[in-house]
Each structure stands twice: as C-alpha cells, then as structure tokens.
C-alpha cells in the first residue's frame, strides 16, 4: 500500500532510515549499494521501510 507523502514526510522517513542503517540496522532489501542514504532511497522506492506517519 503506497501512501502519498508530503515532501517533508518523505525526507524525514528517508533520513531516519538512513541514520538507522548507518548505525548498523539490518537492511530490508538486497542491494549492492554502500551509502546509507542510497539504500534508504531504494528501500523507500520498494515500500519496505517500517516507519509510519501519524496525521491529525
């Protein structure tokens, strides 16, 4: 289920996931990339990042 995120939500999700990856979190996809930001972007594109957005 691909949600529609604002550009700020998208930046926050990808940034938070890149930080997790840089701190040693397990990867959720198989990739040849090394840079945490690139990996987070790829995970976001595959819709596998386990972060949700709560809106009022």
Secondary structure, DSSP 4 states (H G I P E B T S, - for coil): ------HHHHHHHHHHHHHHHHTTPPPSS--S---HHHHHHHHHHTT---------
